[in-house]
């Protein structure tokens, strides 16, 4: 992401609606205990990497994280009914596992991120 990145307005609105709604749903269907929240930085950039075992894990993290995180998911999610609509509404980013993203490479080299010289 560049310094000028901003989440599109419609995704910000959806996140403000969906995050509390998902929290409520999770609380209704199971006991929820959050621990270690004090270890989350209050500002600055960081990466959240979850090794999830269920389809419920990513929405759970997105719903209960202190701020609405950007979400990256396998491209296969965008072809699954239900998951595809939620990922699009949230503003998820597709990840093509095992493939090299040339556009991202050239964007980073254009920004002076130390790309190899040809």
BALOLO-755029 format. One record per residue (C-alpha): y negated, x negated, z; residue in three letters. Coordinates in pm, 1 decimal, padded with zeros to 6 digits, always signed. Layout:
N
<node y="Y" x="X" z="Z" code="ALA"/>
...
This chain:
118
<node y="+00000.0" x="+00000.0" z="+00000.0" code="UNK"/>
<node y="-00348.3" x="-00115.7" z="-00070.3" code="UNK"/>
<node y="-00638.8" x="-00093.5" z="+00171.1" code="UNK"/>
<node y="-00773.6" x="+00204.6" z="-00023.5" code="UNK"/>
<node y="-00456.9" x="+00414.7" z="+00004.1" code="UNK"/>
<node y="-00503.3" x="+00765.0" z="+00136.3" code="UNK"/>
<node y="-00238.7" x="+01036.1" z="+00172.4" code="UNK"/>
<node y="-00317.4" x="+01323.6" z="-00068.8" code="UNK"/>
<node y="-00487.6" x="+01620.6" z="+00096.6" code="UNK"/>
<node y="-00207.1" x="+01870.9" z="+00029.2" code="UNK"/>
<node y="+00049.1" x="+01633.3" z="+00187.0" code="UNK"/>
<node y="-00172.0" x="+01589.0" z="+00495.1" code="UNK"/>
<node y="-00196.9" x="+01968.5" z="+00532.5" code="UNK"/>
<node y="+00180.0" x="+02014.5" z="+00492.4" code="UNK"/>
<node y="+00246.5" x="+01739.0" z="+00748.5" code="UNK"/>
<node y="+00013.0" x="+01904.6" z="+01001.5" code="UNK"/>
<node y="+00209.3" x="+02228.6" z="+00960.3" code="UNK"/>
<node y="+00563.6" x="+02092.3" z="+00925.6" code="UNK"/>
<node y="+00565.7" x="+01833.1" z="+01204.7" code="UNK"/>
<node y="+00504.3" x="+02083.2" z="+01490.5" code="UNK"/>
<node y="+00731.4" x="+02337.4" z="+01320.2" code="UNK"/>
<node y="+01017.6" x="+02084.5" z="+01298.8" code="UNK"/>
<node y="+00957.3" x="+01980.9" z="+01660.9" code="UNK"/>
<node y="+00994.2" x="+02343.0" z="+01764.3" code="UNK"/>
<node y="+01314.8" x="+02384.2" z="+01561.0" code="UNK"/>
<node y="+01466.7" x="+02068.3" z="+01709.4" code="UNK"/>
<node y="+01375.7" x="+02181.0" z="+02061.6" code="UNK"/>
<node y="+01526.2" x="+02525.4" z="+02000.2" code="UNK"/>
<node y="+01860.4" x="+02393.1" z="+01877.8" code="UNK"/>
<node y="+01915.4" x="+02091.9" z="+02101.6" code="UNK"/>
<node y="+01778.7" x="+01909.5" z="+02403.6" code="UNK"/>
<node y="+01528.2" x="+01646.5" z="+02292.5" code="UNK"/>
<node y="+01461.9" x="+01330.5" z="+02491.9" code="UNK"/>
<node y="+01219.9" x="+01069.1" z="+02360.0" code="UNK"/>
<node y="+01227.1" x="+00726.8" z="+02524.3" code="UNK"/>
<node y="+01046.5" x="+00403.3" z="+02445.6" code="UNK"/>
<node y="+00736.0" x="+00571.4" z="+02307.2" code="UNK"/>
<node y="+00519.3" x="+00320.4" z="+02493.4" code="UNK"/>
<node y="+00661.6" x="+00050.0" z="+02263.3" code="UNK"/>
<node y="+00504.8" x="+00207.0" z="+01953.2" code="UNK"/>
<node y="+00178.9" x="+00030.7" z="+01859.5" code="UNK"/>
<node y="-00123.5" x="+00258.3" z="+01884.6" code="UNK"/>
<node y="-00281.1" x="+00105.2" z="+01573.5" code="UNK"/>
<node y="-00212.2" x="-00138.3" z="+01294.2" code="UNK"/>
<node y="+00064.5" x="-00139.5" z="+01039.6" code="UNK"/>
<node y="+00434.8" x="-00153.9" z="+01114.7" code="UNK"/>
<node y="+00763.1" x="-00057.5" z="+00954.1" code="UNK"/>
<node y="+01000.7" x="+00205.6" z="+01091.8" code="UNK"/>
<node y="+01356.2" x="+00146.9" z="+00972.1" code="UNK"/>
<node y="+01616.8" x="+00399.2" z="+01078.1" code="UNK"/>
<node y="+01987.0" x="+00365.4" z="+01014.0" code="UNK"/>
<node y="+02057.9" x="+00735.3" z="+01011.0" code="UNK"/>
<node y="+02397.9" x="+00899.3" z="+01033.5" code="UNK"/>
<node y="+02281.3" x="+01252.9" z="+00961.4" code="UNK"/>
<node y="+02046.0" x="+01438.0" z="+00730.5" code="UNK"/>
<node y="+01863.2" x="+01551.9" z="+01043.3" code="UNK"/>
<node y="+01763.9" x="+01201.5" z="+01155.9" code="UNK"/>
<node y="+01475.7" x="+01132.8" z="+00908.1" code="UNK"/>
<node y="+01300.1" x="+01468.6" z="+00970.0" code="UNK"/>
<node y="+01350.3" x="+01417.1" z="+01344.5" code="UNK"/>
<node y="+01176.9" x="+01077.2" z="+01333.2" code="UNK"/>
<node y="+00897.0" x="+01213.4" z="+01111.7" code="UNK"/>
<node y="+00845.6" x="+01511.1" z="+01345.1" code="UNK"/>
<node y="+00839.1" x="+01320.9" z="+01674.3" code="UNK"/>
<node y="+00672.2" x="+00991.4" z="+01574.6" code="UNK"/>
<node y="+00323.5" x="+00965.9" z="+01732.6" code="UNK"/>
<node y="+00157.8" x="+00963.6" z="+01388.0" code="UNK"/>
<node y="+00286.6" x="+01107.9" z="+01059.9" code="UNK"/>
<node y="+00470.5" x="+00814.1" z="+00900.8" code="UNK"/>
<node y="+00505.6" x="+00754.3" z="+00529.0" code="UNK"/>
<node y="+00864.3" x="+00824.8" z="+00427.1" code="UNK"/>
<node y="+01075.5" x="+00635.9" z="+00174.9" code="UNK"/>
<node y="+01410.0" x="+00782.6" z="+00075.2" code="UNK"/>
<node y="+01687.9" x="+00722.7" z="-00173.9" code="UNK"/>
<node y="+01613.7" x="+00870.7" z="-00515.2" code="UNK"/>
<node y="+01924.2" x="+01091.5" z="-00479.3" code="UNK"/>
<node y="+01738.7" x="+01304.6" z="-00222.6" code="UNK"/>
<node y="+01509.3" x="+01435.6" z="-00497.2" code="UNK"/>
<node y="+01806.8" x="+01601.8" z="-00670.5" code="UNK"/>
<node y="+01942.0" x="+01784.2" z="-00361.1" code="UNK"/>
<node y="+01831.6" x="+02145.1" z="-00306.4" code="UNK"/>
<node y="+01630.1" x="+02181.5" z="+00012.7" code="UNK"/>
<node y="+01591.5" x="+01809.3" z="+00073.8" code="UNK"/>
<node y="+01408.0" x="+01764.3" z="-00257.9" code="UNK"/>
<node y="+01151.6" x="+02033.6" z="-00176.3" code="UNK"/>
<node y="+01090.5" x="+01896.8" z="+00174.4" code="UNK"/>
<node y="+01057.2" x="+01538.8" z="+00045.8" code="UNK"/>
<node y="+00805.9" x="+01645.5" z="-00221.0" code="UNK"/>
<node y="+00601.6" x="+01857.8" z="+00018.3" code="UNK"/>
<node y="+00592.4" x="+01578.4" z="+00277.1" code="UNK"/>
<node y="+00486.6" x="+01328.1" z="+00010.5" code="UNK"/>
<node y="+00798.5" x="+01111.0" z="+00026.7" code="UNK"/>
<node y="+00834.8" x="+00797.8" z="-00182.9" code="UNK"/>
<node y="+01146.9" x="+00752.9" z="-00395.7" code="UNK"/>
<node y="+01346.4" x="+00431.9" z="-00353.6" code="UNK"/>
<node y="+01581.4" x="+00323.6" z="-00628.6" code="UNK"/>
<node y="+01843.6" x="+00130.7" z="-00434.7" code="UNK"/>
<node y="+01970.5" x="-00182.5" z="-00604.6" code="UNK"/>
<node y="+01697.1" x="-00178.1" z="-00869.7" code="UNK"/>
<node y="+01402.4" x="-00411.4" z="-00902.4" code="UNK"/>
<node y="+01065.6" x="-00234.1" z="-00916.7" code="UNK"/>
<node y="+00866.5" x="-00426.1" z="-01178.7" code="UNK"/>
<node y="+00554.2" x="-00209.2" z="-01134.3" code="UNK"/>
<node y="+00542.9" x="-00291.8" z="-00763.1" code="UNK"/>
<node y="+00599.4" x="-00660.6" z="-00844.1" code="UNK"/>
<node y="+00308.7" x="-00669.1" z="-01088.7" code="UNK"/>
<node y="+00081.3" x="-00470.4" z="-00855.0" code="UNK"/>
<node y="+00147.4" x="-00722.0" z="-00577.5" code="UNK"/>
<node y="+00094.7" x="-01020.5" z="-00804.0" code="UNK"/>
<node y="-00231.1" x="-00867.5" z="-00927.8" code="UNK"/>
<node y="-00340.6" x="-00839.7" z="-00565.0" code="UNK"/>
<node y="-00263.5" x="-01209.2" z="-00513.1" code="UNK"/>
<node y="+00049.4" x="-01158.3" z="-00304.1" code="UNK"/>
<node y="+00205.3" x="-01487.9" z="-00415.3" code="UNK"/>
<node y="+00416.6" x="-01369.1" z="-00705.7" code="UNK"/>
<node y="+00604.3" x="-01637.4" z="-00901.0" code="UNK"/>
<node y="+00415.4" x="-01798.7" z="-01186.2" code="UNK"/>
<node y="+00554.4" x="-01760.9" z="-01537.6" code="UNK"/>
